[in-house]
């Protein structure tokens, strides 16, 4: 039986991962720290935290493995600094706490094009986070790099919906890596890595996600 920690459970991908984890009989307990309460579940422990106080000494950081599905955009965060604070600093703090408490498997949601040397904020931040997490030396590390995420988002996001419609229409002529990455499929890869990740570092590309989605994996 397994205890897993999920960071980002209120987000698009994290919400899908939470559903999978709570439905999996192999998972004894899901630890999902969030800023606002989640609906109760017999196997869910939901500590309430914020990015300024992660309760680093709390016993609940001890888990067999973890999923990090934290993520925002510069527009949502309000500034480049606020975006980096969530997508890099907060996510790295979670990974660090988990590793210090002995977790052996870690699954990280990153992004297609992640590159610490990029001139652009979003891929550079994701690439820097990847590099920092790699240095934590998890015995099993899986980095999932989705493209444009598909799924039912909360809030009014007309531009994202418009882009999503265009990508769905164009899907038959697009290469796999340029197609929508369904959040449910991304979550399948994350959960599988957190439960069954083999030793070493593994990269799941947007093309692999799209191919899995097309085959009905999620």
C-alpha positions in Angstrom: 0.0 0.0 0.0 1.2 3.5 -0.8 1.0 7.0 0.5 1.3 9.7 -2.2 1.5 13.5 -1.9 -0.2 15.6 -4.6 0.7 19.3 -5.0 -1.7 21.3 -7.1 -4.8 19.3 -6.5 -7.1 22.2 -7.3 -5.7 22.8 -10.8 -6.8 21.3 -14.1 -4.2 18.5 -14.1 -4.0 18.1 -10.4 -7.8 17.7 -10.2 -7.6 14.8 -12.7 -4.7 13.2 -10.8 -6.7 13.5 -7.5 -9.6 11.6 -9.0 -7.3 8.8 -10.3 -5.5 8.5 -6.9 -8.6 8.3 -4.8 -10.0 5.7 -7.1 -6.9 3.5 -7.0 -7.0 0.7 -4.4 -3.2 0.7 -4.2 -3.2 4.1 -2.6 -3.7 4.0 1.1 -3.7 7.8 1.5 -3.5 10.9 -0.6 -1.9 14.0 1.0 -3.1 17.0 -0.9 -2.0 20.4 0.6 -4.1 23.2 -0.7 -5.0 26.8 0.0 -8.7 26.1 0.1 -10.4 22.9 1.4 -11.2 20.0 -0.9 -14.3 17.8 -0.6 -13.7 15.2 2.1 -12.8 11.6 1.2 -11.9 8.7 3.6 -8.4 8.4 2.0 -7.7 12.1 1.6 -5.7 14.2 4.0 -6.0 17.9 3.1 -3.7 20.2 5.1 -4.4 23.9 4.4 -1.3 25.9 3.6 -0.1 28.9 1.6 3.1 29.6 -0.3 4.5 31.6 2.5 4.3 28.8 5.1 4.6 25.2 3.8 4.9 23.8 7.4 8.2 22.2 6.6 8.4 20.3 9.8 5.0 18.7 9.4 4.8 14.9 9.5 2.6 14.7 6.4 5.5 15.5 4.1 6.6 11.9 4.5 5.3 9.9 1.5 6.4 7.1 -0.8 6.1 9.3 -3.8 4.7 12.6 -5.0 3.1 14.5 -7.9 3.7 18.2 -8.5 1.0 19.6 -10.7 1.5 23.3 -9.7 1.3 25.8 -12.4 -0.1 29.2 -13.4 0.6 31.8 -16.1 2.1 35.3 -15.9 -1.4 36.8 -16.6 -3.0 34.8 -13.8 -0.2 35.5 -11.4 -0.2 39.2 -12.1 3.6 39.7 -12.7 6.7 37.8 -13.8 7.9 37.7 -10.2 4.6 36.3 -8.9 4.6 33.7 -11.7 8.1 32.5 -10.9 7.3 32.4 -7.2 4.6 29.8 -7.9 6.0 27.8 -10.9 9.6 27.7 -9.7 10.0 28.6 -6.0 6.9 27.0 -4.6 7.2 23.9 -6.8 10.9 23.5 -5.9 10.1 23.9 -2.2 7.5 21.1 -2.4 10.0 18.8 -4.2 12.7 19.6 -1.6 10.5 18.8 1.4 9.3 15.6 -0.2 12.9 14.5 -1.0 14.1 15.4 2.5 11.4 13.1 3.9 12.6 10.2 1.9 10.3 10.0 -1.1 11.8 7.8 -3.9 9.4 8.6 -6.8 8.6 12.1 -8.1 6.4 13.1 -11.0 6.7 16.7 -12.2 4.4 18.6 -14.5 6.5 20.8 -16.7 5.9 22.1 -20.3 6.8 21.4 -23.9 9.8 23.6 -24.8 11.1 23.8 -21.2 14.6 25.2 -21.4 16.6 27.0 -18.8 18.4 29.0 -21.5 15.3 30.3 -23.2 14.8 34.0 -23.7 11.2 33.6 -22.8 9.9 33.6 -19.2 7.6 30.6 -19.3 9.8 28.0 -20.9 12.9 29.4 -19.0 11.2 29.1 -15.6 10.0 25.5 -16.4 13.5 24.6 -17.6 15.1 26.0 -14.5 12.7 24.1 -12.3 13.4 20.9 -14.1 17.2 21.4 -13.6 16.7 22.1 -9.9 14.5 19.1 -9.3 17.0 16.8 -11.2 19.7 18.0 -8.7 17.6 16.7 -5.8 18.5 13.2 -7.1 15.2 11.3 -6.8 15.8 7.6 -7.4 12.9 7.8 -9.9 12.0 11.1 -11.6 9.5 11.5 -14.3 9.1 14.9 -16.0 5.9 15.3 -18.1 6.0 18.0 -20.7 2.5 18.7 -22.1 1.6 21.1 -24.8 -1.6 23.1 -24.7 -3.7 21.5 -22.0 -7.2 20.4 -22.8 -10.0 20.0 -20.2 -12.7 21.9 -18.4 -11.1 24.9 -16.7 -12.7 27.0 -14.0 -13.1 30.7 -14.7 -13.7 32.6 -17.8 -10.8 32.1 -20.3 -12.1 32.9 -23.8 -8.7 33.0 -25.4 -7.8 29.6 -24.2 -11.1 28.2 -25.3 -10.6 29.7 -28.7 -7.1 28.3 -29.1 -8.4 24.9 -27.9 -11.2 24.9 -30.6 -8.6 25.7 -33.3 -6.3 22.9 -32.2 -9.1 20.4 -32.1 -10.2 21.3 -35.6 -6.6 21.2 -36.9 -5.7 18.0 -35.0 -5.8 15.7 -38.1 -3.1 17.7 -39.9 -0.9 18.6 -36.9 2.1 16.6 -35.7 1.4 14.7 -32.5 3.6 17.1 -30.5 1.5 20.1 -31.5 -1.9 18.7 -30.6 -3.9 19.2 -27.4 -2.6 17.4 -24.3 -5.7 16.3 -22.5 -5.3 17.0 -18.7 -6.8 13.5 -18.0 -4.1 11.9 -20.1 -1.3 14.0 -18.4 -2.7 12.8 -15.1 -2.5 9.2 -16.1 1.2 9.5 -16.8 1.8 11.4 -13.5 0.0 8.9 -11.4 1.6 5.9 -13.1 5.1 7.5 -12.4 4.3 8.2 -8.8 3.1 4.7 -8.2 5.3 2.6 -10.5 8.2 4.9 -11.6 11.3 2.9 -12.6 14.8 4.0 -11.5 16.3 6.9 -13.4 15.0 10.1 -15.1 12.2 9.8 -17.6 10.7 12.4 -20.0 7.1 12.2 -21.3 6.8 14.4 -24.3 3.7 16.2 -25.7 3.8 13.9 -28.7 3.6 10.8 -26.4 0.7 12.3 -24.5 -1.2 13.0 -27.7 -0.5 9.5 -29.0 -1.7 8.0 -25.7 -4.9 10.1 -25.8 -5.6 9.1 -29.4 -5.4 5.5 -28.4 -7.9 6.0 -25.6 -5.5 5.8 -22.7 -7.5 8.7 -21.1 
